[in-house]
Amino acid sequence: MSRFSAGLLTEGPIGKKLIAFAIPIFLGNLFQQLYNTADTLIVGRLIGSDALAAVGSSGNLTFLIVGFFNGLSLGAGVVIARHFGAQEREQLNKSIHNTLLLGLMASVLVTAIGLILTPQILTWMGTPAEVMPSSLSYCRTYFAGAVSMVMYNMLAGILQAMGDSRHPLYYLIAASITNVVLDIVFIAVFHWGVFGAAFATVISQMLSAVLAFIRLCQPNPLYHLSFRSLRIEPRILRETLRTGLPAGVQNSVTALANVIVQSNINAFGAIAMAGSGAYSKLEGFAFLPVTCFSMALTTFVSQNIGANELERARKGARFGLFCSMAMAEIVGLIFFVFASPLMAAFNSDPGVIASGVQRARICALFFFLLAVTHCISGVLRGSGHSMVPMVVMLVCWCVIRVSYITIAVQILPRIEVVFWAYPITWILSSAILVVYYKKAHWLPQDLSRGQQTV
């Protein structure tokens, strides 16, 4: 039973438990970001600006399709964490097998949708002709191996829902090292170009998925993996979709809005694309404290609600939010001050550096707002209220962001006008979610008093 109690976030000092759980998630995301950045560095240095533009602009497209299914894995994690916190072994076992089968089905869909729709979406994005072949090669290779990425997210989500954030860290470290080595071999030695970068990513993700699956197959008193037990349980599926569908829709529609934003950046040429793509890799580091606490808070809140530790869930939410805000803003200050040398690491072209620095100077000081939006969203998902962040993000990060760009660029056709779309919509989403978090009743005890949530 030691592995059972070790993963419980319902006992012990809140700060210590939450940080101990969040740190491996942070380090895992750090290594993942490092190997994504290594991709960009190697491509930018060894192939050139056009290839850098192709890899950078493809990020929004891949997340557009993959983000939906990542949302489903969040929903599955909430259900598993709730049963784990309540120590309901039979339901936990069913939830895990339900999630594995859902992941396999999702993998097939991601691969099919990605391979079929990639050319059309790249065209809609206004991808320049000189970048199109590289973008198409990168995206199609990435989606051909999408099963590895979808399944790793599902498998890691199961482990983290049961309080195990250490082993996903180990698997991401192994994947990161593998990815960097293969990048160098495929690009510098075999000269496979952006195809080599995408193929290296697929192989490294497959390694992490296999390692996570092996971990789940080990003997455990809580569940027993069996292919015969892989089935869709209607009740568990409904619970998963109730939380996961809003998160998935939010991810995909937000990514669609970013695709539209990217198409506006593309209109300024390959140099602007390359600079913005390099900046996006750097911005990923600002997301690390945000993502780790957002994910940790979802699991923490869900486990504690399952154990009926409602006041503990509230205190943990407050603690995680403030920690994430502080860390994100520290990263933002570093980016603001050192934007130029950081961008120069990706590409020596003065135009690429200037474009990336311009975006960094506009966005970096607002990174704390990302923490507010994502961490409150994580808390609400953990409590089963994922519709609220979905609606807020769709309105602010999609409708308002796209409307602003559509109107503002017509009035003042400058790229900084596009960049300002991000902090403006971060301010709006943060303000709305803070008001909801403070005023609404999002814990079960609040609902028991007859209150209704939005």
N, C-alpha and C positions, 0 to 999 in steps of 0.2 A: 504493500500500500504506500510505500514511500514516494513512488513516482506520482501517485494520486495527490497526496497532500502537498508535495513540493510545488505543484503547479497552481495551487489555490491562491488567489489574490484576495480572499475573504478574511484572512487572519493576519495579525502582525501589524507593525507600524505602516501607516499608509504611504508616507513619503518614501521610505526605504523599499517597500514592496514594489511601488510603482516605478521607481527609478531603476531598481534591479531588473525589472521586466522590460523597461524601455531601452536600457543601454544596449543589450544585444540587438534589438531592432534597429537602433541608431547605427551601430557598427555594421550590421548587415546591409542596411541601405547605403552606408558610406562606401563599402566595398563595391556594391552594385553601381553606385554613381561613379566610383573611380574607374571601373572597367568600361562604363559608358563613355566617360571622359577620355579614357585611353583610346577607345574607338575613334573619337573625334580628333584627338591629337595626332594619332598615327595616320589617319586619313588625310587630315589637313596638311601635315608635314610631308608625307611620302607620295601623295597623289596630287593634291592641289585644291584650289578654291572651289572649283566646280563640284568636285567630289564632296568637299566639306559642306557645300550648300545642299547637295542631294541628301546626305545623311542627316543634316540638321533639320531640313524642312520635312523629312519623312516621319519625324517623331510624332507630330500631331496626327498624321494619318494612321499610324500604327495604334496610337492610344484611342483614336476614334472607334476602332473596331474592338480592340482588346479591352478597353476600359469598361465596356458593358459587362463583360464576363468577369472582370475583376470585381465589379460591384456584386455579382452573384456570390463570389467567394467571401465577400464581407458579410453578406446575409447568412451564409452557411456558418461562418465563424461565430456570429452572434448566437445562433441557435445552439451550436455545440457548447459555447461558453456558458450559456444559461443552464443547460443540463449538467454540465460539469460542476458548476457552482452549487447546484441543488443536489449533487451526488446521485443522479438518476442514471444508473449504469445501462439499463436496457435501452432507454431513449438515446443515450449518448452513442451506443453502438449503432443504432439505426441511423442516427444523424451522420455519423462518419461515413457509413456505406452509401447513404443517400448522396453525400457530397462528392464522393469519389466517382459515382456513376454520372452525376451532373457534370463533373469536370471533363469526363471522357466525351460526353455528348457536346459540351461547349467547344472542346478542342476541334471536333470535326466541323462545326459551324464556323469557327474563327478562320480555319484554313480555307474553307470553301468561299466564304464571303470576301476574305482578303485577296485571294488569288483572282477572283472574278472582278471585283470592283476597283482594284488598285489603279488600273490605267485611267478609268473614268474620273476617279476622285482627284488624281494628280492633274488631270486636264482641267477640272473645275477649279483647282487651286491656282491655276495660271502658272504652273511650273514652266520656266523658260526652256526653250528647245534644247539649249546646250546642256541642261541639267537633267532633262527628262530620261534619257537612257540609263543614267546612273541611279536616279531615284526609283525607276521601275525595277531595275535589277535588285537593288537593296530591299525594297518592300516585298517583292515576290519571294525572295529567298527567306526573308524574315517570316512571312506568313506560311510558307511551306513547312517551317519547323515550329509553328505556333503551338502544337500540342505540348511541347516541352515547357513553354512559358505558362500556359494556362494551367497545366497540371501542377507545376511547381507552386504557383500561387494558391491553388486549392490545398495542396498538401501542407505547405507552410502555414496556411490559415488554420488548418486542423490542429497542428502542433501548438501554434500560438494561442488558440482558443483554450487549450488545456494548460496554459501557463508556461509552455516550453518555448522560449524565444532564443535559447542558446544554440540549439542544433540548426535551425534555419540560418543562423549567423555562420556556423562552420561551413555549411553547404555553399553559402554565397561567397565566402572567402575562397573556397576551392574553385568555384565558377569564375571568380574575378581573375585569379591567377591564370587559369586555363585560357580565359578569353584574351588576356594581354599577350600571352605566349603565341596563341594561334593567330592573333592579329598580325604580329610581327612576321610569323612564318608565311601566312597566306598572302600578305601584302608586299612585304620587303623581299621575300625569297621566291614565292611562286608568282608574284605580280598578278594576283587575281582581282585587284581593284576593290570597288565597294562590295562586289559579290563576296570577296574574301572576308571583309569586315562583318557582313551579315551572317555568313556561314559560321564564323568563329563565335558569334553571339548565340546562334542556334545550338551549337555543340556544347557550349558552356552551360546554357540553360538546361539542356538535357541531362548533363551531369548532376546539376543541383536537384532536378526532379527525381532522378534515380536514387540519389542518396536519401532524400526525404521519404521516398516510398519504402526503402529498406528500413529506415527508422520506425516507420509505422507498422511494419511487419514483425517487429520484435515482440516477444511475449509481454503481455500487459494485463494486469488484473481488471482493467476497466473495459476492455473491448478485445475482440479477436477478429482480425481481418480474414475474410473469406470471400472468394469470388462468387460463391453461391448466395452470399448475403447481399450482393450488389443489386439493389432494387430501389425503385422510387416509392417512398412512403408518402402518400397523399398529404397527411397532416403535416409532416416535417417539411415537405416541399412547399406547402402553403406558407409556413412560418419563414422558410428561407426566402421565398419570393417576396413576402411582405416587407422584409428589410432589404433584400438584395436587389430587387427590381428598381426601386427608386434610386438606389446608389448607382446601379448600372446605367440607368437612363441619364442620371446626372452626369456621370463620367463621359458618356458618349455625346450627349448634346453639348456639354461644355467643350469637349474636344472638337465637335463640329464648329462651334463658334470660333475656336482657336484656329481651325483650318481656314475659316473665312478671314480671320486676322492675318494668318500666314499668307493668304493670297494677296492681301493688300501690301504686305512686306515684299512679296515676290515681284510686285509691280515696280519696285524700285531697283530691281536688277539682282544679279548673282552676288555682287559684293555685299549688298544689304542682307541677302539671304544667308550668306556665310557668316557675317558678323552677328546676326541675330541667332543663328544656329549655335555658334560658339557660346554666346551669352546664355542660351537656354541650358547648356550643359553646366555652366557655372551656377546658374540659378537653382539647378537641382540640388546643390549643396545647401542652399538656404532652406530647401524643403526637408532636409534630413531631420532637424529637431521637430519640425512640424509633423512630419509623417510618423515619426517614432512615437510621439506622445498621442497623436490622433488614434493610431492603431492600439496603443497601450490602453488608452481611455475607453475605447469601445469594448475591449475584453474585460477591463477592470469593472466598468459599470455593469456589463452584462452578467459577469460572474456574481457580483454582489447583489444584484437584483434577484438572481436565481437563489441565492442564499438568504434573501430577505434582509440584507444588510444595507438598508436604504440610505441612512445618514452617512454611512461610510462611502457609498457611491457618490454622494453629493460632495463630500470633503475631497475625495480623490479627484473629482472633476475640476474643482477649483485649483487644487495644487498643480495638476498637470497643465492646465491652461496657462498659469503664470510662468511656469518653467519654460514652456514652449515659446511663449512670447519673448522672454528675455533672451533665450538662445538664438531665436531667429533674427532678432534685431542686432545682436552682436555680429552675426554673419553678414547682415546687411551693411553695417558700418565698415567692415573689412572690405567688402566688395566696392563700396563707394570710394574708399580711399585708394585702393590698389587696383582699380578697374583696368587701367592701361597695361601694366605688366602682366596681369592675369590673362587679358585678351591676347597679348602678344605671344603667349605660350602656344596658342592654337594656330596662329597664322601670322606671317611677317608682313603681309600686305597692309599698308597704312590705312587703306579704305576699309578693310575688314575690321581692323582694330578700332578705328574711329566709330564705326557703326555699332559695334558691341559696347564700347565705352559709353556712347550716347544713351543706349537703352539701360545700362547699369546705373548711370547717374540719375535717370528718371525713376527707376523702380526700386532700387536697393533699400532706401530708407523706409519703405513701406512694408518690408517683409514681416514685421510683427503682426500685420493685419491678416497675413496668410495663416498665422498661428491661431488667431481668434476664429477665423472662419472654419478652418479644418478641425480644430480641437472641439469646438462646440458641436460641429457636425458629427464628430466621432462619439461624443457623449450622447447625443440624441439617437444615433443609430444603436448604440449599446442599450438604450432604454426602449428600443422598438419604435422610435418616432422618426424613421428615415424619410418620410414624406416632407417634413419641414425643411431640412437642408436641401432636398431636391428642388422644391419650389423656389427657395431663396436663390440658389445657385443658377437655376434656369432663368429666372427673371434678371438677376444682376449680371451674371457672367456670360449670359447668352443674349437675351433680348436687348438689354441696355447696352452691352458692350458692342454688339453688332450694329445697333441703331446709331450709337455714337460715332463709330468709325465711318459708317455709310454717309452720314451727314457731314461730319467734321472734315473728312478728307476732301470732299467736294468743295468745301469753303476754303480750306488751307491744305493744299496737297504737299505736305511735308511728312517725313517718316516719323518724326517725334510725336506728331499728332496720333499716329497709330500706337506708339509705345505708351502714351498716357492713358490708353484705354484700360490698361491693367490696374494701376493704382486707384483710378477713379472707381472701378467696379469692386475692387477689394474693400474700399471704404464703405460702400453701400452695403455689401453683404455682411460685413462685420457688424455694422451698426444694427441691422435688422436682427441678426442672430443673438447679439448681446441683449437686446430688448426682450426677445422671446425667452432666452435662457433665464433672465431675471424675473420675468412676469408670469410666464406660463407654468403649467403643472405637468412636468415631464416624468415624474417618478410615480410608480404604482400607488404609493400611499396618498399622493395627491388625487389620483383618480378615484380612490376609494371614498373620498369625501364628496363624490358626485360631480367633480369638475371634468370638463372635457378638453382634450387637447386639440390644437389646430390640425 
